[in-house]
Amino acid sequence: MSPNELQSELVDAKKELFNLRLQNATSQLDNTARIKEVRRNIARIRTVMTRKERGLA
């Protein structure tokens, strides 16, 4: 993926995480495991971005 695609993917994941946290706080969230999945996805995206910046990938 290009850096722009990674950045847009990161923004989307952060928005989703915010919405999931909001739903969890108002007891509307059924699948709480989704929060963990999204957090890990954010970490993966950031890792790929860092590797590309350093020229390791």
SEMAR-188048 format. One line per field, with one value per residue: residue number from 0; x, y, z of N, C-alpha, C in turn. Coordinates in steps of 0.02 Angstrom, whole numbers. Layout:
<vexmars>
k: (NUM,...) $
nc1: (X,...) $
nc2: (Y,...) $
nc3: (Z,...) $
cac1: (X,...) $
cac2: (Y,...) $
cac3: (Z,...) $
cc1: (X,...) $
cc2: (Y,...) $
cc3: (Z,...) $
</vexmars>
This chain:
<vexmars>
k: (0,1,2,3,4,5,6,7,8,9,10,11,12,13,14,15,16,17,18,19,20,21,22,23,24,25,26,27,28,29,30,31,32,33,34,35,36,37,38,39,40,41,42,43,44,45,46,47,48,49,50,51,52,53,54,55,56) $
nc1: (42,18,89,-12,-129,-113,-119,-251,-317,-279,-342,-476,-483,-459,-572,-670,-634,-659,-798,-835,-793,-876,-1002,-982,-973,-1102,-1171,-1213,-1142,-1118,-1020,-883,-755,-717,-661,-532,-482,-482,-393,-275,-263,-239,-113,-40,-47,22,148,186,191,296,403,411,448,574,637,641,554) $
nc2: (-59,114,260,358,282,200,297,344,226,213,325,290,175,229,310,212,145,246,257,129,130,228,167,61,125,170,56,-11,-92,-249,-344,-346,-386,-335,-210,-238,-301,-194,-106,-180,-185,-51,-39,-124,-57,61,6,-41,81,145,59,78,212,207,133,-6,-96) $
nc3: (0,-29,52,68,59,171,271,257,288,421,479,459,539,665,680,682,799,894,881,922,1056,1106,1089,1175,1298,1313,1328,1211,1132,1061,1023,1105,1082,963,982,1027,912,819,881,872,734,706,765,682,559,592,617,491,423,492,462,325,320,375,283,287,235) $
cac1: (0,55,83,-77,-179,-103,-143,-324,-338,-269,-395,-538,-480,-466,-642,-707,-619,-696,-869,-843,-786,-937,-1054,-968,-989,-1175,-1196,-1245,-1096,-1129,-958,-830,-691,-702,-617,-464,-463,-468,-331,-218,-258,-206,-42,-11,-40,77,210,203,210,362,452,420,484,644,664,651,507) $
cac2: (0,177,297,391,230,181,352,343,167,228,371,251,131,271,329,152,134,296,238,69,150,264,117,21,167,177,-13,-29,-135,-321,-380,-306,-409,-294,-156,-266,-312,-130,-80,-217,-164,14,-52,-153,-3,104,-31,-40,150,158,21,110,275,191,96,-76,-141) $
cac3: (0,-30,115,71,74,241,313,256,325,492,499,462,597,725,684,703,870,932,882,964,1126,1123,1096,1236,1356,1319,1331,1148,1094,1072,1015,1134,1055,904,1004,1027,842,788,911,842,665,708,779,621,510,614,609,419,406,520,423,259,331,388,225,304,200) $
cc1: (44,46,15,-133,-174,-130,-219,-352,-331,-324,-462,-540,-489,-538,-685,-696,-656,-769,-882,-839,-849,-996,-1045,-987,-1064,-1209,-1234,-1202,-1107,-1063,-900,-761,-670,-656,-545,-439,-443,-404,-270,-208,-222,-131,-7,1,18,144,232,225,280,416,464,460,559,677,677,606,516) $
cc2: (63,212,332,341,208,235,353,283,178,275,334,207,170,293,271,138,183,277,177,86,187,215,76,61,174,109,-34,-78,-208,-359,-338,-326,-368,-236,-179,-276,-247,-100,-115,-198,-96,5,-81,-100,43,71,-30,30,166,121,53,175,261,152,23,-123,-136) $
cc3: (0,37,123,88,147,288,314,294,401,518,506,524,662,735,709,777,914,937,925,1038,1149,1133,1159,1298,1367,1319,1269,1108,1112,1071,1041,1110,994,921,1002,956,809,815,881,769,660,719,718,568,529,606,536,398,431,480,355,266,341,332,239,265,125) $
</vexmars>
